Amino acid sequence: MFPYEGDLKLLQSTAQPVYSPDEVLSLQAFAAAKGMEVIPLVQTFGHMEFVLKHKSLAELREMPHCVGTLNPHKEESLRLVMEMLRQVVALHPGLNTLHIGADEVYMLGEGEMSKQWLASQGLSVEQLFLSHVTKVAKAIKETWPHLNIVMWDDMMRGMSQEMLTASGLVGLVQPMLWDYTPDLDVEKTVSMLEKYHAAGMSELWAASSFKGSTSVVTNVPRTQRHVENHLQWLKVATSISSGINLKGIAITGWQRYDHLSVLCELIPVALPSLAACLQTLIHGQLSAEAEGQVTKLLGVPSVEVEAMGSVSSAGPSFPGRKLAESILELNTLLDTEDIRFFENSMFVRGWLSHHHREKKMVNPLMGVQIHNQASMYLTTLQEKAEAVREEMVRLYPEATAQEWLEEHVRPVTAPLKRILDDVAVCVKDMVS
């Protein structure tokens, strides 16, 4: 979605219009007017699927079938990363902090160049990771000395304090520890923070989530799960030693697990969760007062999205409220066992089995009843799906609406359509 130019123009989205430079600048101006500082995140090692999926850049992959991990040995890899960063920094005037990603660097060390490097240097995959990140961080500091650099911590969790201290990263980066689970291990996380601090990295961040992170196909977030995650992070914050500067918490909101995975929860259905998580951090718990703030501001009866009723004409609302309601209505239908598992119903299995369809020997009376039931379900689903589409295209590109509907609705409607087609053929053959 970023308007990369020049040799990087191929990174621009083709499924939908990218942000224009003016839009990127106006978003920052709006954020600044609300007292917020924008910190862009640009992946520089792992999760580079949106870059390395392109055939012309495939030679920069660590492994041919792993489109997310950059080959750290090629000079072109660093040039690519620095050009991405240059364009992003240029479109963020007044930038103070930059996040360079570097999480989940899958298959690192598996490529031939890496194997040769590891063997000749007598070093570990962990040291290979540190070598590339240090190179990137130093290049950033040389180009923009004023920038603070944040990076994800997961690739460093198994490293010793001594290895981290010797890496050259101390004083260059601020690790951001992420854990999105409701049962986050407080003691283990505090120990991790203390290790980074002992290695010389005293400026640290935490990362939670208000949507996504439950499962790759989750459609509607469960607020309580995310609130519990924040409660655990609050326990961590009160348990660390005084020397650690926990600079803040990034409340992440996932849209996909990676660039090539399906959509997870959209923003409108997740706003109650975001508001509840923010209030939890402000109040130290999701107290009655905190929950009251959320329900009052958003005009919802509960912080749980499933409890959202229809829009009250007199009460407050929020952008995307109608879309959230439409998604909930459709989701309820999609999860109805009679509809989702219609193919497994007694009538379909008993009178419209694969054998019946193959032989075109169907009891016409039962066939008509099955047809009527399937037709009713399909019509209802299509009406609800159209309502979702109409609301979604008000906020999202048509391509996003199409993808969402294909992902969630098609798996349920396709079997119903097959049944209608098969019944029509079989009944016609029996009565003509």
C-alpha positions in Angstrom: 0.0 0.0 0.0 3.0 2.3 0.3 3.7 4.3 -2.9 7.1 3.0 -3.7 8.7 4.5 -6.8 11.5 3.9 -9.2 12.9 0.4 -9.2 10.7 -0.4 -6.3 7.4 0.5 -8.0 6.8 -3.2 -8.6 6.2 -3.5 -4.8 3.0 -1.4 -5.1 -0.3 -3.3 -4.7 -2.1 -4.1 -8.0 -5.3 -5.5 -6.4 -6.2 -2.0 -5.1 -5.0 1.5 -5.3 -1.9 2.3 -3.2 -1.9 5.3 -0.8 -0.8 8.5 -2.6 2.1 10.5 -1.1 -0.5 13.1 -0.1 -2.5 10.5 1.7 0.5 9.3 3.6 1.3 12.8 4.6 -2.3 13.6 5.6 -2.5 10.5 7.8 0.6 11.7 9.7 -0.8 15.3 10.0 -4.1 13.9 11.4 -2.2 11.7 13.8 -0.1 14.7 15.0 -3.2 16.7 15.5 -4.3 14.0 17.9 -1.0 14.0 19.8 0.2 10.8 18.2 3.6 10.1 16.7 3.8 7.8 13.6 6.4 5.0 13.7 6.6 3.2 10.4 7.5 -0.5 10.3 9.6 -1.7 7.4 10.6 -5.4 7.3 14.3 -5.8 6.6 15.0 -9.6 7.0 12.0 -11.8 7.7 8.4 -11.4 6.5 9.5 -9.9 3.2 6.9 -11.8 1.2 5.5 -8.6 -0.4 9.0 -8.0 -1.8 10.5 -11.4 -2.5 7.3 -12.9 -4.1 8.2 -11.0 -7.2 10.1 -13.2 -9.7 12.6 -10.4 -10.5 13.7 -10.3 -6.8 13.6 -14.1 -6.3 17.4 -14.4 -6.4 17.5 -12.5 -3.1 15.6 -15.2 -1.2 17.4 -17.3 1.4 15.7 -20.3 -0.1 13.8 -20.5 -3.4 10.5 -21.7 -1.7 10.7 -19.3 1.2 9.5 -15.9 -0.1 9.7 -14.3 3.4 13.4 -14.5 4.2 16.1 -12.2 2.6 19.5 -13.6 1.7 21.8 -11.7 4.1 24.9 -12.4 2.0 24.2 -10.5 -1.2 25.2 -6.9 -1.4 22.0 -6.2 -3.3 19.9 -7.3 -0.3 21.2 -4.4 1.8 20.8 -2.0 -1.1 17.2 -3.1 -1.5 16.5 -2.7 2.2 18.1 0.7 2.4 16.2 2.0 -0.7 12.9 0.8 0.9 13.9 2.7 4.1 15.0 5.8 2.2 11.7 6.1 0.4 9.7 5.5 3.6 11.8 8.0 5.7 11.5 10.6 2.9 7.7 10.4 3.1 7.8 10.8 6.9 9.2 14.3 7.6 10.2 14.8 11.2 10.5 11.0 11.8 12.0 10.1 15.2 11.7 6.3 15.4 11.8 3.5 12.8 10.8 -0.2 13.3 12.9 -2.6 11.2 10.9 -5.8 11.9 13.3 -8.7 11.8 10.8 -11.2 13.3 10.3 -14.9 12.2 13.2 -15.2 9.8 12.3 -18.6 8.7 14.8 -21.0 7.0 17.8 -18.7 7.9 21.0 -20.7 7.5 19.4 -23.2 5.0 20.6 -21.4 1.8 23.9 -22.5 0.2 25.5 -19.1 0.7 24.6 -19.3 4.4 25.9 -22.8 4.8 29.2 -21.8 3.3 29.4 -18.7 5.5 28.6 -20.7 8.7 31.2 -23.3 7.8 33.9 -20.9 6.9 33.3 -18.5 9.8 32.7 -21.2 12.4 29.7 -19.3 13.6 26.0 -20.0 14.4 22.7 -19.2 12.8 22.1 -16.8 15.7 25.3 -14.9 14.9 24.3 -14.8 11.2 21.1 -13.2 12.2 22.9 -10.7 14.4 25.4 -9.9 11.6 22.7 -8.8 9.2 20.6 -6.9 11.6 23.7 -5.1 12.9 24.7 -4.2 9.3 21.2 -2.8 8.7 21.1 -0.8 12.0 24.6 0.7 11.4 23.6 1.7 7.9 20.5 3.4 9.2 22.5 5.3 11.9 25.1 6.4 9.4 22.3 7.7 7.1 19.9 9.1 9.8 21.9 9.4 13.0 18.9 10.9 14.9 16.6 7.9 14.3 15.7 5.5 17.1 15.6 1.9 15.8 13.0 -0.6 17.2 13.1 -4.3 16.2 11.1 -7.5 17.2 12.9 -9.6 19.7 11.8 -13.2 18.9 14.9 -14.2 16.9 17.1 -13.2 19.9 15.2 -15.0 22.7 17.4 -18.1 22.7 20.6 -16.1 22.6 22.9 -15.7 25.6 23.5 -12.4 27.3 27.2 -12.6 26.2 26.3 -13.2 22.5 24.0 -10.2 22.5 26.6 -7.9 24.2 29.2 -9.0 21.6 26.8 -8.5 18.6 27.3 -4.8 18.2 23.6 -4.2 18.5 23.9 -2.6 22.0 23.1 1.1 21.6 21.8 0.6 18.1 18.4 -1.0 18.6 15.5 -1.2 21.1 14.0 -4.7 21.2 10.3 -5.0 21.2 9.1 -8.2 23.0 5.8 -9.6 21.6 3.4 -12.0 23.2 -0.3 -12.0 22.3 -1.6 -14.8 24.4 -4.1 -14.4 27.3 -1.9 -16.7 29.5 1.4 -14.9 28.8 4.1 -16.3 31.1 4.9 -13.2 33.3 8.0 -14.7 35.0 9.5 -15.9 31.8 8.9 -12.5 30.1 10.4 -10.6 33.0 13.4 -12.8 32.8 13.7 -12.1 29.1 13.6 -8.3 29.7 16.2 -8.6 32.4 18.5 -10.6 30.1 18.3 -7.9 27.4 18.9 -5.2 30.0 21.9 -7.1 31.4 23.3 -7.3 27.8 23.2 -3.5 27.6 19.8 -3.0 26.0 18.0 -1.1 28.6 15.4 0.6 26.3 12.8 -2.0 25.6 9.2 -2.2 24.3 6.3 -4.6 24.7 3.7 -5.7 22.1 0.2 -7.0 22.7 -2.7 -7.3 20.3 -6.3 -6.2 20.1 -7.2 -8.2 17.0 -5.7 -11.0 15.0 -3.3 -13.5 16.8 -6.2 -15.8 17.8 -6.3 -17.9 14.6 -5.5 -17.2 11.0 -9.2 -17.4 10.0 -10.8 -15.6 13.0 -13.6 -13.4 11.8 -14.8 -11.7 15.1 -12.4 -11.0 18.0 -13.2 -12.1 21.5 -12.4 -8.9 23.6 -11.9 -10.8 26.9 -9.0 -12.8 25.3 -7.2 -9.6 24.3 -8.0 -7.8 27.6 -6.4 -10.8 29.5 -3.3 -10.4 27.4 -3.0 -6.8 28.5 -3.5 -7.7 32.1 -0.6 -10.0 31.9 1.6 -7.3 30.3 0.6 -5.0 33.2 1.9 -7.6 35.6 5.2 -7.7 33.6 5.5 -3.9 33.7 5.2 -3.9 37.5 7.7 -6.8 38.0 10.8 -5.6 36.1 13.7 -4.0 37.8 14.0 -0.2 38.0 16.9 0.0 35.6 14.8 -1.1 32.6 13.2 1.6 30.6 10.0 0.0 29.2 9.2 2.7 26.7 5.7 1.6 25.7 3.4 -1.1 24.5 2.5 -1.6 20.8 -1.1 -2.7 20.7 -0.9 -4.6 17.4 -3.9 -5.1 15.2 -3.3 -7.9 12.6 -4.9 -7.8 9.2 -3.1 -11.0 8.0 -0.7 -13.4 9.5 1.6 -12.7 6.6 1.3 -11.0 3.3 0.1 -14.2 1.6 -2.4 -15.4 4.2 -6.1 -14.7 4.4 -7.8 -11.7 6.0 -8.5 -11.9 9.7 -10.7 -9.6 11.8 -11.5 -6.2 10.1 -11.1 -3.0 12.1 -14.9 -2.2 12.5 -15.6 -5.5 14.4 -12.5 -5.0 16.5 -12.9 -1.4 17.7 -14.7 -2.5 21.0 -11.7 -4.7 21.7 -9.2 -1.9 21.0 -11.1 0.5 23.2 -11.4 -2.1 26.0 -7.6 -2.8 25.8 -6.7 0.9 25.9 -9.0 1.4 28.9 -7.5 -1.6 30.6 -4.0 -0.1 30.3 -5.3 3.3 31.5 -7.2 1.9 34.6 -4.9 -1.0 35.3 -7.9 -3.4 34.8 -11.1 -3.6 32.9 -13.1 -2.1 35.8 -16.8 -1.2 35.6 -15.7 2.4 35.1 -13.3 1.4 32.2 -16.0 -0.8 30.6 -18.5 2.0 31.0 -16.2 4.4 29.1 -16.1 1.9 26.2 -19.8 1.3 26.0 -20.6 4.9 26.3 -18.2 6.2 23.7 -19.0 3.5 21.2 -22.7 3.2 21.9 -22.5 -0.5 22.5 -24.2 -2.6 25.2 -21.0 -4.6 25.9 -17.3 -4.7 25.1 -17.8 -8.1 23.5 -18.6 -7.6 19.8 -21.1 -10.5 19.7 -23.3 -8.5 22.0 -23.6 -5.6 19.7 -27.2 -4.7 18.9 -28.6 -2.7 16.1 -27.7 1.0 15.8 -29.7 3.3 18.1 -30.8 6.4 16.3 -30.4 8.4 19.5 -27.1 7.0 20.8 -23.6 7.4 19.6 -22.0 5.2 17.0 -18.7 4.7 15.4 -17.4 4.5 11.8 -18.0 1.0 10.4 -20.7 0.2 13.0 -23.1 -0.9 10.3 -20.5 -3.1 8.7 -19.7 -4.7 12.0 -23.4 -5.5 12.6 -23.8 -6.9 9.1 -20.7 -9.1 9.6 -22.1 -10.4 12.9 -25.5 -11.2 11.3 -23.9 -13.0 8.4 -21.5 -14.8 10.7 -24.3 -16.1 12.8 -25.9 -17.6 9.7 -22.6 -19.1 8.5 -22.1 -20.8 11.8 -25.6 -22.3 11.9 -25.0 -26.1 11.8 -28.2 -26.7 9.7 -26.7 -24.5 6.9 -22.9 -25.1 7.3 -23.4 -28.9 7.4 -26.4 -29.2 5.1 -24.6 -31.8 3.0 -24.4 -34.0 6.1 -28.1 -33.7 7.0 -30.1 -36.9 7.2 -32.1 -36.0 4.1 -29.2 -35.3 1.9 -27.2 -38.3 3.0 -30.3 -40.5 2.9 -31.9 -39.4 -0.4 -29.2 -37.5 -2.3 -26.0 -39.4 -1.7 -23.2 -39.5 -4.2 -24.5 -42.8 -5.4 -28.0 -41.3 -6.0 -26.5 -38.4 -7.9 -24.3 -40.6 -10.0 -27.1 -42.9 -11.0 -29.6 -40.0 -11.2 -32.0 -42.1 -9.1 -33.6 -39.7 -6.6 -37.0 -39.8 -4.9 -38.6 -36.8 -6.7 -40.6 -35.8 -3.6 -37.6 -35.8 -1.3 -35.5 -34.1 -4.0 -38.0 -31.2 -4.2 -38.0 -30.9 -0.4 -34.2 -30.8 -0.3 -34.1 -28.3 -3.1 -36.6 -26.0 -1.4 -34.6 -26.1 1.9 -31.3 -25.5 0.2 -32.7 -22.7 -1.9 -34.1 -21.0 1.2 -30.8 -21.2 3.0 -28.9 -20.0 -0.1 -31.2 -17.0 -0.7 -30.9 -15.9 2.9 -27.1 -16.2 2.8 -26.9 -14.3 -0.4 -29.1 -11.4 0.9 -26.9 -11.1 4.1 -23.7 -11.4 2.0 -24.9 -8.6 -0.3 -25.6 -6.4 2.8 -22.1 -7.0 4.0 -20.7 -6.2 0.5 -22.6 -2.9 0.3 -21.3 -1.8 3.7 -17.7 -3.0 3.1 -17.2 -1.2 -0.2 -17.9 2.1 1.7 -14.8 1.6 3.7 -12.7 -0.9 1.7 -11.7 -1.4 -2.0 -13.9 -3.8 -4.0 -11.0 -6.3 -4.1 -11.1 -6.6 -0.3 -14.9 -7.1 -0.2 -14.6 -9.8 -2.9 -11.8 -11.5 -1.0 -13.6 -11.5 2.3 -16.8 -12.9 0.8 -15.0 -15.6 -1.1 -13.1 -16.5 2.1 -16.1 -16.7 4.4 -19.2 -17.2 2.4 -18.2 -19.3 -0.6 -17.3 -22.4 1.4 -20.8 -22.5 2.7 -22.8 -21.4 -0.4 -20.8 -23.6 -2.9 -22.1 -26.9 -1.5 -25.7 -25.6 -1.4 -25.4 -24.6 -5.1 -24.0 -28.0 -6.0 -27.0 -29.6 -4.3 -29.5 -27.4 -6.2 -27.8 -28.2 -9.5 -27.7 -32.0 -8.7 -31.3 -32.1 -7.5 -32.6 -30.3 -10.6 -30.8 -32.7 -12.9 -31.8 -35.8 -11.0 -35.5 -34.9 -10.6 -35.8 -33.9 -14.2 -34.4 -37.2 -15.2 -36.9 -39.1 -12.9 -40.1 -37.3 -14.0 -39.5 -36.5 -17.7 
